[in-house]
Amino acid sequence: MESAIHSVPGATGAIYAIRRNLFVPLSRGIVLDDVVIPMRIVLGGSRAIFDSAARAYDSASESPEREYQRKTRTLAGKLPASG
């Protein structure tokens, strides 16, 4: 529904595509490129949309510990860098 209004705030990391000319190299330390890249595209005046025909398949984490690591990485990427 966000696509119908304008743009989605992030992409599904497992599958997304962008126009080559819209890509800007990432700064060191970026963790959530699937949020930063689409956000930059939208801020630059283009749209980021969801295509319901796109498909991606992923396997479940091997263990609760592995899932914890994955979630920790995702959440850490949303925090501002300290320094």
PyMOL Python script that loads the backbone (N, CA, C, O; Angstrom):
from pymol import cmd

cmd.read_pdbstr("""\
ATOM      1  N   MET A   1       0.819  -1.190   0.000  1.00  0.00           N
ATOM      2  CA  MET A   1       0.000   0.000   0.000  1.00  0.00           C
ATOM      3  C   MET A   1       0.867   1.259   0.000  1.00  0.00           C
ATOM      4  O   MET A   1       0.470   2.289  -0.544  1.00  0.00           O
ATOM      5  N   GLU A   2       2.059   1.172   0.616  1.00  0.00           N
ATOM      6  CA  GLU A   2       2.953   2.335   0.607  1.00  0.00           C
ATOM      7  C   GLU A   2       3.363   2.695  -0.820  1.00  0.00           C
ATOM      8  O   GLU A   2       3.491   3.876  -1.145  1.00  0.00           O
ATOM      9  N   SER A   3       3.569   1.699  -1.668  1.00  0.00           N
ATOM     10  CA  SER A   3       3.912   1.951  -3.069  1.00  0.00           C
ATOM     11  C   SER A   3       2.805   2.731  -3.770  1.00  0.00           C
ATOM     12  O   SER A   3       3.085   3.596  -4.601  1.00  0.00           O
ATOM     13  N   ALA A   4       1.565   2.434  -3.443  1.00  0.00           N
ATOM     14  CA  ALA A   4       0.439   3.117  -4.078  1.00  0.00           C
ATOM     15  C   ALA A   4       0.397   4.592  -3.695  1.00  0.00           C
ATOM     16  O   ALA A   4      -0.054   5.428  -4.477  1.00  0.00           O
ATOM     17  N   ILE A   5       0.863   4.907  -2.500  1.00  0.00           N
ATOM     18  CA  ILE A   5       0.892   6.303  -2.054  1.00  0.00           C
ATOM     19  C   ILE A   5       2.096   7.021  -2.655  1.00  0.00           C
ATOM     20  O   ILE A   5       1.958   8.106  -3.220  1.00  0.00           O
ATOM     21  N   HIS A   6       3.266   6.421  -2.534  1.00  0.00           N
ATOM     22  CA  HIS A   6       4.486   6.967  -3.144  1.00  0.00           C
ATOM     23  C   HIS A   6       5.597   5.942  -3.159  1.00  0.00           C
ATOM     24  O   HIS A   6       5.903   5.380  -4.211  1.00  0.00           O
ATOM     25  N   SER A   7       6.215   5.684  -2.004  1.00  0.00           N
ATOM     26  CA  SER A   7       7.387   4.809  -1.947  1.00  0.00           C
ATOM     27  C   SER A   7       7.412   4.011  -0.659  1.00  0.00           C
ATOM     28  O   SER A   7       6.805   4.392   0.342  1.00  0.00           O
ATOM     29  N   VAL A   8       8.124   2.897  -0.703  1.00  0.00           N
ATOM     30  CA  VAL A   8       8.349   2.115   0.509  1.00  0.00           C
ATOM     31  C   VAL A   8       9.611   2.652   1.198  1.00  0.00           C
ATOM     32  O   VAL A   8      10.507   3.162   0.525  1.00  0.00           O
ATOM     33  N   PRO A   9       9.693   2.545   2.524  1.00  0.00           N
ATOM     34  CA  PRO A   9      10.848   3.098   3.247  1.00  0.00           C
ATOM     35  C   PRO A   9      12.100   2.233   3.204  1.00  0.00           C
ATOM     36  O   PRO A   9      13.175   2.683   3.603  1.00  0.00           O
ATOM     37  N   GLY A  10      11.978   1.019   2.733  1.00  0.00           N
ATOM     38  CA  GLY A  10      13.131   0.124   2.651  1.00  0.00           C
ATOM     39  C   GLY A  10      12.811  -1.009   1.708  1.00  0.00           C
ATOM     40  O   GLY A  10      11.670  -1.163   1.270  1.00  0.00           O
ATOM     41  N   ALA A  11      13.803  -1.791   1.399  1.00  0.00           N
ATOM     42  CA  ALA A  11      13.621  -2.920   0.478  1.00  0.00           C
ATOM     43  C   ALA A  11      13.840  -4.223   1.229  1.00  0.00           C
ATOM     44  O   ALA A  11      14.449  -4.239   2.299  1.00  0.00           O
ATOM     45  N   THR A  12      13.347  -5.296   0.673  1.00  0.00           N
ATOM     46  CA  THR A  12      13.612  -6.609   1.227  1.00  0.00           C
ATOM     47  C   THR A  12      15.017  -7.001   0.794  1.00  0.00           C
ATOM     48  O   THR A  12      15.286  -7.144  -0.399  1.00  0.00           O
ATOM     49  N   GLY A  13      15.900  -7.172   1.747  1.00  0.00           N
ATOM     50  CA  GLY A  13      17.295  -7.448   1.420  1.00  0.00           C
ATOM     51  C   GLY A  13      17.514  -8.674   0.566  1.00  0.00           C
ATOM     52  O   GLY A  13      18.496  -8.751  -0.172  1.00  0.00           O
ATOM     53  N   ALA A  14      16.610  -9.638   0.657  1.00  0.00           N
ATOM     54  CA  ALA A  14      16.766 -10.866  -0.119  1.00  0.00           C
ATOM     55  C   ALA A  14      16.578 -10.639  -1.610  1.00  0.00           C
ATOM     56  O   ALA A  14      17.123 -11.385  -2.423  1.00  0.00           O
ATOM     57  N   ILE A  15      15.814  -9.621  -1.978  1.00  0.00           N
ATOM     58  CA  ILE A  15      15.556  -9.392  -3.400  1.00  0.00           C
ATOM     59  C   ILE A  15      15.103  -7.951  -3.626  1.00  0.00           C
ATOM     60  O   ILE A  15      14.005  -7.556  -3.235  1.00  0.00           O
ATOM     61  N   TYR A  16      15.954  -7.201  -4.248  1.00  0.00           N
ATOM     62  CA  TYR A  16      15.544  -5.893  -4.729  1.00  0.00           C
ATOM     63  C   TYR A  16      16.458  -5.485  -5.868  1.00  0.00           C
ATOM     64  O   TYR A  16      17.588  -5.960  -5.987  1.00  0.00           O
ATOM     65  N   ALA A  17      15.950  -4.606  -6.691  1.00  0.00           N
ATOM     66  CA  ALA A  17      16.714  -4.156  -7.852  1.00  0.00           C
ATOM     67  C   ALA A  17      16.577  -2.642  -7.958  1.00  0.00           C
ATOM     68  O   ALA A  17      15.538  -2.069  -7.628  1.00  0.00           O
ATOM     69  N   ILE A  18      17.640  -2.013  -8.421  1.00  0.00           N
ATOM     70  CA  ILE A  18      17.597  -0.567  -8.635  1.00  0.00           C
ATOM     71  C   ILE A  18      18.229  -0.249  -9.984  1.00  0.00           C
ATOM     72  O   ILE A  18      18.976  -1.049 -10.547  1.00  0.00           O
ATOM     73  N   ARG A  19      17.916   0.918 -10.476  1.00  0.00           N
ATOM     74  CA  ARG A  19      18.577   1.372 -11.699  1.00  0.00           C
ATOM     75  C   ARG A  19      20.023   1.708 -11.368  1.00  0.00           C
ATOM     76  O   ARG A  19      20.309   2.344 -10.354  1.00  0.00           O
ATOM     77  N   ARG A  20      20.913   1.282 -12.220  1.00  0.00           N
ATOM     78  CA  ARG A  20      22.351   1.481 -11.986  1.00  0.00           C
ATOM     79  C   ARG A  20      22.689   2.954 -11.734  1.00  0.00           C
ATOM     80  O   ARG A  20      23.505   3.257 -10.864  1.00  0.00           O
ATOM     81  N   ASN A  21      22.075   3.861 -12.480  1.00  0.00           N
ATOM     82  CA  ASN A  21      22.406   5.274 -12.345  1.00  0.00           C
ATOM     83  C   ASN A  21      21.926   5.882 -11.025  1.00  0.00           C
ATOM     84  O   ASN A  21      22.321   6.998 -10.689  1.00  0.00           O
ATOM     85  N   LEU A  22      21.083   5.168 -10.270  1.00  0.00           N
ATOM     86  CA  LEU A  22      20.608   5.669  -8.982  1.00  0.00           C
ATOM     87  C   LEU A  22      21.470   5.209  -7.813  1.00  0.00           C
ATOM     88  O   LEU A  22      21.311   5.697  -6.694  1.00  0.00           O
ATOM     89  N   PHE A  23      22.371   4.281  -8.063  1.00  0.00           N
ATOM     90  CA  PHE A  23      23.203   3.755  -6.985  1.00  0.00           C
ATOM     91  C   PHE A  23      24.305   4.744  -6.620  1.00  0.00           C
ATOM     92  O   PHE A  23      24.994   5.283  -7.487  1.00  0.00           O
ATOM     93  N   VAL A  24      24.453   4.967  -5.329  1.00  0.00           N
ATOM     94  CA  VAL A  24      25.538   5.782  -4.782  1.00  0.00           C
ATOM     95  C   VAL A  24      26.333   4.858  -3.859  1.00  0.00           C
ATOM     96  O   VAL A  24      25.750   4.230  -2.974  1.00  0.00           O
ATOM     97  N   PRO A  25      27.653   4.760  -4.045  1.00  0.00           N
ATOM     98  CA  PRO A  25      28.450   3.884  -3.176  1.00  0.00           C
ATOM     99  C   PRO A  25      28.205   4.184  -1.696  1.00  0.00           C
ATOM    100  O   PRO A  25      28.020   5.334  -1.297  1.00  0.00           O
ATOM    101  N   LEU A  26      28.210   3.138  -0.913  1.00  0.00           N
ATOM    102  CA  LEU A  26      27.920   3.261   0.513  1.00  0.00           C
ATOM    103  C   LEU A  26      29.149   3.662   1.314  1.00  0.00           C
ATOM    104  O   LEU A  26      30.282   3.323   0.972  1.00  0.00           O
ATOM    105  N   SER A  27      28.893   4.383   2.376  1.00  0.00           N
ATOM    106  CA  SER A  27      29.954   4.735   3.321  1.00  0.00           C
ATOM    107  C   SER A  27      30.349   3.483   4.090  1.00  0.00           C
ATOM    108  O   SER A  27      29.563   2.545   4.221  1.00  0.00           O
ATOM    109  N   ARG A  28      31.568   3.481   4.593  1.00  0.00           N
ATOM    110  CA  ARG A  28      32.033   2.380   5.435  1.00  0.00           C
ATOM    111  C   ARG A  28      31.162   2.262   6.669  1.00  0.00           C
ATOM    112  O   ARG A  28      30.748   3.275   7.233  1.00  0.00           O
ATOM    113  N   GLY A  29      30.882   1.066   7.088  1.00  0.00           N
ATOM    114  CA  GLY A  29      30.135   0.858   8.325  1.00  0.00           C
ATOM    115  C   GLY A  29      28.626   0.779   8.156  1.00  0.00           C
ATOM    116  O   GLY A  29      27.912   0.573   9.138  1.00  0.00           O
ATOM    117  N   ILE A  30      28.124   0.935   6.946  1.00  0.00           N
ATOM    118  CA  ILE A  30      26.682   0.810   6.725  1.00  0.00           C
ATOM    119  C   ILE A  30      26.302  -0.653   6.925  1.00  0.00           C
ATOM    120  O   ILE A  30      26.895  -1.540   6.312  1.00  0.00           O
ATOM    121  N   VAL A  31      25.326  -0.902   7.773  1.00  0.00           N
ATOM    122  CA  VAL A  31      24.901  -2.265   8.049  1.00  0.00           C
ATOM    123  C   VAL A  31      23.641  -2.610   7.253  1.00  0.00           C
ATOM    124  O   VAL A  31      23.546  -3.701   6.691  1.00  0.00           O
ATOM    125  N   LEU A  32      22.693  -1.707   7.203  1.00  0.00           N
ATOM    126  CA  LEU A  32      21.407  -1.970   6.548  1.00  0.00           C
ATOM    127  C   LEU A  32      21.335  -1.301   5.183  1.00  0.00           C
ATOM    128  O   LEU A  32      20.614  -0.321   4.992  1.00  0.00           O
ATOM    129  N   ASP A  33      22.083  -1.838   4.249  1.00  0.00           N
ATOM    130  CA  ASP A  33      22.078  -1.255   2.910  1.00  0.00           C
ATOM    131  C   ASP A  33      20.702  -1.326   2.269  1.00  0.00           C
ATOM    132  O   ASP A  33      20.380  -0.495   1.420  1.00  0.00           O
ATOM    133  N   ASP A  34      19.873  -2.308   2.658  1.00  0.00           N
ATOM    134  CA  ASP A  34      18.552  -2.429   2.073  1.00  0.00           C
ATOM    135  C   ASP A  34      17.574  -1.382   2.603  1.00  0.00           C
ATOM    136  O   ASP A  34      16.430  -1.316   2.153  1.00  0.00           O
ATOM    137  N   VAL A  35      18.014  -0.576   3.546  1.00  0.00           N
ATOM    138  CA  VAL A  35      17.253   0.595   3.990  1.00  0.00           C
ATOM    139  C   VAL A  35      17.900   1.858   3.434  1.00  0.00           C
ATOM    140  O   VAL A  35      17.208   2.736   2.917  1.00  0.00           O
ATOM    141  N   VAL A  36      19.213   1.953   3.536  1.00  0.00           N
ATOM    142  CA  VAL A  36      19.931   3.162   3.121  1.00  0.00           C
ATOM    143  C   VAL A  36      19.793   3.417   1.615  1.00  0.00           C
ATOM    144  O   VAL A  36      19.510   4.542   1.205  1.00  0.00           O
ATOM    145  N   ILE A  37      19.987   2.402   0.803  1.00  0.00           N
ATOM    146  CA  ILE A  37      19.942   2.591  -0.657  1.00  0.00           C
ATOM    147  C   ILE A  37      18.568   3.071  -1.120  1.00  0.00           C
ATOM    148  O   ILE A  37      18.495   4.083  -1.818  1.00  0.00           O
ATOM    149  N   PRO A  38      17.463   2.385  -0.760  1.00  0.00           N
ATOM    150  CA  PRO A  38      16.155   2.894  -1.192  1.00  0.00           C
ATOM    151  C   PRO A  38      15.839   4.280  -0.633  1.00  0.00           C
ATOM    152  O   PRO A  38      15.236   5.107  -1.317  1.00  0.00           O
ATOM    153  N   MET A  39      16.248   4.532   0.613  1.00  0.00           N
ATOM    154  CA  MET A  39      15.976   5.840   1.208  1.00  0.00           C
ATOM    155  C   MET A  39      16.680   6.942   0.430  1.00  0.00           C
ATOM    156  O   MET A  39      16.090   7.994   0.183  1.00  0.00           O
ATOM    157  N   ARG A  40      17.927   6.721   0.042  1.00  0.00           N
ATOM    158  CA  ARG A  40      18.652   7.704  -0.768  1.00  0.00           C
ATOM    159  C   ARG A  40      17.965   7.925  -2.115  1.00  0.00           C
ATOM    160  O   ARG A  40      17.884   9.053  -2.601  1.00  0.00           O
ATOM    161  N   ILE A  41      17.476   6.850  -2.706  1.00  0.00           N
ATOM    162  CA  ILE A  41      16.795   6.953  -3.996  1.00  0.00           C
ATOM    163  C   ILE A  41      15.551   7.827  -3.872  1.00  0.00           C
ATOM    164  O   ILE A  41      15.304   8.695  -4.709  1.00  0.00           O
ATOM    165  N   VAL A  42      14.772   7.588  -2.819  1.00  0.00           N
ATOM    166  CA  VAL A  42      13.563   8.391  -2.605  1.00  0.00           C
ATOM    167  C   VAL A  42      13.921   9.843  -2.308  1.00  0.00           C
ATOM    168  O   VAL A  42      13.297  10.759  -2.843  1.00  0.00           O
ATOM    169  N   LEU A  43      14.914  10.056  -1.465  1.00  0.00           N
ATOM    170  CA  LEU A  43      15.335  11.433  -1.149  1.00  0.00           C
ATOM    171  C   LEU A  43      15.865  12.154  -2.383  1.00  0.00           C
ATOM    172  O   LEU A  43      15.826  13.383  -2.449  1.00  0.00           O
ATOM    173  N   GLY A  44      16.358  11.396  -3.358  1.00  0.00           N
ATOM    174  CA  GLY A  44      16.841  11.972  -4.610  1.00  0.00           C
ATOM    175  C   GLY A  44      15.731  12.263  -5.618  1.00  0.00           C
ATOM    176  O   GLY A  44      15.999  12.766  -6.709  1.00  0.00           O
ATOM    177  N   GLY A  45      14.488  11.947  -5.256  1.00  0.00           N
ATOM    178  CA  GLY A  45      13.367  12.277  -6.128  1.00  0.00           C
ATOM    179  C   GLY A  45      12.781  11.131  -6.927  1.00  0.00           C
ATOM    180  O   GLY A  45      11.801  11.328  -7.646  1.00  0.00           O
ATOM    181  N   SER A  46      13.354   9.930  -6.823  1.00  0.00           N
ATOM    182  CA  SER A  46      12.804   8.767  -7.510  1.00  0.00           C
ATOM    183  C   SER A  46      11.939   7.979  -6.535  1.00  0.00           C
ATOM    184  O   SER A  46      11.864   8.317  -5.354  1.00  0.00           O
ATOM    185  N   ARG A  47      11.300   6.952  -7.019  1.00  0.00           N
ATOM    186  CA  ARG A  47      10.426   6.141  -6.174  1.00  0.00           C
ATOM    187  C   ARG A  47      11.050   4.791  -5.871  1.00  0.00           C
ATOM    188  O   ARG A  47      11.852   4.276  -6.649  1.00  0.00           O
ATOM    189  N   ALA A  48      10.677   4.226  -4.738  1.00  0.00           N
ATOM    190  CA  ALA A  48      11.009   2.852  -4.366  1.00  0.00           C
ATOM    191  C   ALA A  48       9.671   2.145  -4.210  1.00  0.00           C
ATOM    192  O   ALA A  48       8.862   2.527  -3.364  1.00  0.00           O
ATOM    193  N   ILE A  49       9.433   1.124  -5.016  1.00  0.00           N
ATOM    194  CA  ILE A  49       8.131   0.466  -4.990  1.00  0.00           C
ATOM    195  C   ILE A  49       8.259  -1.007  -4.635  1.00  0.00           C
ATOM    196  O   ILE A  49       9.335  -1.598  -4.730  1.00  0.00           O
ATOM    197  N   PHE A  50       7.150  -1.577  -4.230  1.00  0.00           N
ATOM    198  CA  PHE A  50       7.051  -3.006  -3.944  1.00  0.00           C
ATOM    199  C   PHE A  50       6.353  -3.661  -5.121  1.00  0.00           C
ATOM    200  O   PHE A  50       5.280  -3.216  -5.530  1.00  0.00           O
ATOM    201  N   ASP A  51       6.937  -4.695  -5.662  1.00  0.00           N
ATOM    202  CA  ASP A  51       6.327  -5.443  -6.754  1.00  0.00           C
ATOM    203  C   ASP A  51       5.847  -6.777  -6.195  1.00  0.00           C
ATOM    204  O   ASP A  51       6.660  -7.625  -5.829  1.00  0.00           O
ATOM    205  N   SER A  52       4.551  -6.963  -6.130  1.00  0.00           N
ATOM    206  CA  SER A  52       4.000  -8.174  -5.520  1.00  0.00           C
ATOM    207  C   SER A  52       4.334  -9.443  -6.303  1.00  0.00           C
ATOM    208  O   SER A  52       4.147 -10.546  -5.791  1.00  0.00           O
ATOM    209  N   ALA A  53       4.821  -9.304  -7.529  1.00  0.00           N
ATOM    210  CA  ALA A  53       5.203 -10.478  -8.318  1.00  0.00           C
ATOM    211  C   ALA A  53       6.613 -10.959  -7.996  1.00  0.00           C
ATOM    212  O   ALA A  53       6.979 -12.071  -8.376  1.00  0.00           O
ATOM    213  N   ALA A  54       7.407 -10.156  -7.310  1.00  0.00           N
ATOM    214  CA  ALA A  54       8.777 -10.546  -6.958  1.00  0.00           C
ATOM    215  C   ALA A  54       8.739 -11.665  -5.921  1.00  0.00           C
ATOM    216  O   ALA A  54       7.880 -11.674  -5.039  1.00  0.00           O
ATOM    217  N   ARG A  55       9.662 -12.596  -6.031  1.00  0.00           N
ATOM    218  CA  ARG A  55       9.717 -13.727  -5.110  1.00  0.00           C
ATOM    219  C   ARG A  55      11.139 -13.959  -4.621  1.00  0.00           C
ATOM    220  O   ARG A  55      12.103 -13.829  -5.375  1.00  0.00           O
ATOM    221  N   ALA A  56      11.248 -14.304  -3.351  1.00  0.00           N
ATOM    222  CA  ALA A  56      12.529 -14.687  -2.763  1.00  0.00           C
ATOM    223  C   ALA A  56      12.251 -15.808  -1.769  1.00  0.00           C
ATOM    224  O   ALA A  56      11.193 -15.843  -1.139  1.00  0.00           O
ATOM    225  N   TYR A  57      13.192 -16.707  -1.634  1.00  0.00           N
ATOM    226  CA  TYR A  57      13.046 -17.818  -0.706  1.00  0.00           C
ATOM    227  C   TYR A  57      14.265 -17.835   0.202  1.00  0.00           C
ATOM    228  O   TYR A  57      15.394 -17.630  -0.245  1.00  0.00           O
ATOM    229  N   ASP A  58      14.021 -18.078   1.470  1.00  0.00           N
ATOM    230  CA  ASP A  58      15.094 -18.077   2.451  1.00  0.00           C
ATOM    231  C   ASP A  58      14.858 -19.256   3.394  1.00  0.00           C
ATOM    232  O   ASP A  58      13.723 -19.694   3.585  1.00  0.00           O
ATOM    233  N   SER A  59      15.906 -19.744   3.957  1.00  0.00           N
ATOM    234  CA  SER A  59      15.748 -20.832   4.918  1.00  0.00           C
ATOM    235  C   SER A  59      15.751 -20.263   6.333  1.00  0.00           C
ATOM    236  O   SER A  59      16.310 -19.198   6.597  1.00  0.00           O
ATOM    237  N   ALA A  60      15.125 -20.988   7.211  1.00  0.00           N
ATOM    238  CA  ALA A  60      15.074 -20.578   8.610  1.00  0.00           C
ATOM    239  C   ALA A  60      16.462 -20.658   9.231  1.00  0.00           C
ATOM    240  O   ALA A  60      17.319 -21.414   8.775  1.00  0.00           O
ATOM    241  N   SER A  61      16.668 -19.870  10.272  1.00  0.00           N
ATOM    242  CA  SER A  61      17.944 -19.928  10.985  1.00  0.00           C
ATOM    243  C   SER A  61      18.159 -21.331  11.539  1.00  0.00           C
ATOM    244  O   SER A  61      17.212 -22.028  11.903  1.00  0.00           O
ATOM    245  N   GLU A  62      19.422 -21.724  11.593  1.00  0.00           N
ATOM    246  CA  GLU A  62      19.779 -23.064  12.042  1.00  0.00           C
ATOM    247  C   GLU A  62      19.542 -23.266  13.533  1.00  0.00           C
ATOM    248  O   GLU A  62      19.331 -24.389  13.992  1.00  0.00           O
ATOM    249  N   SER A  63      19.578 -22.172  14.283  1.00  0.00           N
ATOM    250  CA  SER A  63      19.436 -22.279  15.728  1.00  0.00           C
ATOM    251  C   SER A  63      18.933 -20.947  16.288  1.00  0.00           C
ATOM    252  O   SER A  63      19.004 -19.922  15.609  1.00  0.00           O
ATOM    253  N   PRO A  64      18.430 -20.958  17.511  1.00  0.00           N
ATOM    254  CA  PRO A  64      18.018 -19.698  18.139  1.00  0.00           C
ATOM    255  C   PRO A  64      19.185 -18.699  18.246  1.00  0.00           C
ATOM    256  O   PRO A  64      18.981 -17.490  18.139  1.00  0.00           O
ATOM    257  N   GLU A  65      20.392 -19.209  18.456  1.00  0.00           N
ATOM    258  CA  GLU A  65      21.557 -18.337  18.564  1.00  0.00           C
ATOM    259  C   GLU A  65      21.830 -17.614  17.245  1.00  0.00           C
ATOM    260  O   GLU A  65      22.156 -16.427  17.230  1.00  0.00           O
ATOM    261  N   ARG A  66      21.691 -18.348  16.140  1.00  0.00           N
ATOM    262  CA  ARG A  66      21.910 -17.760  14.809  1.00  0.00           C
ATOM    263  C   ARG A  66      20.838 -16.709  14.502  1.00  0.00           C
ATOM    264  O   ARG A  66      21.131 -15.664  13.920  1.00  0.00           O
ATOM    265  N   GLU A  67      19.618 -16.993  14.893  1.00  0.00           N
ATOM    266  CA  GLU A  67      18.527 -16.030  14.697  1.00  0.00           C
ATOM    267  C   GLU A  67      18.770 -14.778  15.537  1.00  0.00           C
ATOM    268  O   GLU A  67      18.505 -13.661  15.091  1.00  0.00           O
ATOM    269  N   TYR A  68      19.272 -14.972  16.748  1.00  0.00           N
ATOM    270  CA  TYR A  68      19.599 -13.839  17.617  1.00  0.00           C
ATOM    271  C   TYR A  68      20.670 -12.963  16.961  1.00  0.00           C
ATOM    272  O   TYR A  68      20.562 -11.737  16.976  1.00  0.00           O
ATOM    273  N   GLN A  69      21.698 -13.585  16.389  1.00  0.00           N
ATOM    274  CA  GLN A  69      22.750 -12.822  15.700  1.00  0.00           C
ATOM    275  C   GLN A  69      22.172 -12.025  14.534  1.00  0.00           C
ATOM    276  O   GLN A  69      22.535 -10.866  14.329  1.00  0.00           O
ATOM    277  N   ARG A  70      21.277 -12.645  13.772  1.00  0.00           N
ATOM    278  CA  ARG A  70      20.664 -11.976  12.620  1.00  0.00           C
ATOM    279  C   ARG A  70      19.842 -10.773  13.075  1.00  0.00           C
ATOM    280  O   ARG A  70      19.946  -9.692  12.495  1.00  0.00           O
ATOM    281  N   LYS A  71      19.028 -10.957  14.110  1.00  0.00           N
ATOM    282  CA  LYS A  71      18.193  -9.860  14.612  1.00  0.00           C
ATOM    283  C   LYS A  71      19.053  -8.758  15.226  1.00  0.00           C
ATOM    284  O   LYS A  71      18.748  -7.577  15.060  1.00  0.00           O
ATOM    285  N   THR A  72      20.112  -9.121  15.924  1.00  0.00           N
ATOM    286  CA  THR A  72      21.006  -8.131  16.519  1.00  0.00           C
ATOM    287  C   THR A  72      21.633  -7.271  15.430  1.00  0.00           C
ATOM    288  O   THR A  72      21.710  -6.052  15.579  1.00  0.00           O
ATOM    289  N   ARG A  73      22.082  -7.886  14.336  1.00  0.00           N
ATOM    290  CA  ARG A  73      22.656  -7.139  13.211  1.00  0.00           C
ATOM    291  C   ARG A  73      21.631  -6.164  12.623  1.00  0.00           C
ATOM    292  O   ARG A  73      21.941  -5.002  12.358  1.00  0.00           O
ATOM    293  N   THR A  74      20.413  -6.657  12.426  1.00  0.00           N
ATOM    294  CA  THR A  74      19.368  -5.818  11.850  1.00  0.00           C
ATOM    295  C   THR A  74      19.070  -4.618  12.748  1.00  0.00           C
ATOM    296  O   THR A  74      19.006  -3.485  12.271  1.00  0.00           O
ATOM    297  N   LEU A  75      18.892  -4.859  14.020  1.00  0.00           N
ATOM    298  CA  LEU A  75      18.564  -3.765  14.940  1.00  0.00           C
ATOM    299  C   LEU A  75      19.737  -2.813  15.132  1.00  0.00           C
ATOM    300  O   LEU A  75      19.534  -1.605  15.256  1.00  0.00           O
ATOM    301  N   ALA A  76      20.956  -3.334  15.158  1.00  0.00           N
ATOM    302  CA  ALA A  76      22.142  -2.475  15.300  1.00  0.00           C
ATOM    303  C   ALA A  76      22.262  -1.526  14.114  1.00  0.00           C
ATOM    304  O   ALA A  76      22.719  -0.393  14.266  1.00  0.00           O
ATOM    305  N   GLY A  77      21.857  -1.979  12.949  1.00  0.00           N
ATOM    306  CA  GLY A  77      21.930  -1.143  11.759  1.00  0.00           C
ATOM    307  C   GLY A  77      20.998   0.053  11.795  1.00  0.00           C
ATOM    308  O   GLY A  77      21.167   0.994  11.020  1.00  0.00           O
ATOM    309  N   LYS A  78      20.019   0.028  12.682  1.00  0.00           N
ATOM    310  CA  LYS A  78      19.072   1.141  12.800  1.00  0.00           C
ATOM    311  C   LYS A  78      19.541   2.217  13.758  1.00  0.00           C
ATOM    312  O   LYS A  78      18.957   3.299  13.818  1.00  0.00           O
ATOM    313  N   LEU A  79      20.588   1.929  14.503  1.00  0.00           N
ATOM    314  CA  LEU A  79      21.105   2.888  15.472  1.00  0.00           C
ATOM    315  C   LEU A  79      22.154   3.787  14.835  1.00  0.00           C
ATOM    316  O   LEU A  79      22.904   3.350  13.962  1.00  0.00           O
ATOM    317  N   PRO A  80      22.210   5.053  15.274  1.00  0.00           N
ATOM    318  CA  PRO A  80      23.259   5.922  14.735  1.00  0.00           C
ATOM    319  C   PRO A  80      24.644   5.427  15.160  1.00  0.00           C
ATOM    320  O   PRO A  80      24.817   4.874  16.246  1.00  0.00           O
ATOM    321  N   ALA A  81      25.604   5.635  14.294  1.00  0.00           N
ATOM    322  CA  ALA A  81      26.988   5.222  14.604  1.00  0.00           C
ATOM    323  C   ALA A  81      27.527   6.078  15.739  1.00  0.00           C
ATOM    324  O   ALA A  81      27.301   7.287  15.784  1.00  0.00           O
ATOM    325  N   SER A  82      28.233   5.443  16.643  1.00  0.00           N
ATOM    326  CA  SER A  82      28.852   6.200  17.738  1.00  0.00           C
ATOM    327  C   SER A  82      30.299   6.493  17.376  1.00  0.00           C
ATOM    328  O   SER A  82      30.933   5.756  16.621  1.00  0.00           O
ATOM    329  N   GLY A  83      30.784   7.543  17.911  1.00  0.00           N
ATOM    330  CA  GLY A  83      32.175   7.788  17.620  1.00  0.00           C
ATOM    331  C   GLY A  83      32.610   9.113  17.893  1.00  0.00           C
ATOM    332  O   GLY A  83      33.779   9.435  17.682  1.00  0.00           O
TER     333      GLY A  83
END
""", "prot")
cmd.dss("prot")
cmd.show_as("cartoon", "prot")
cmd.util.cbc("prot")
cmd.orient("prot")
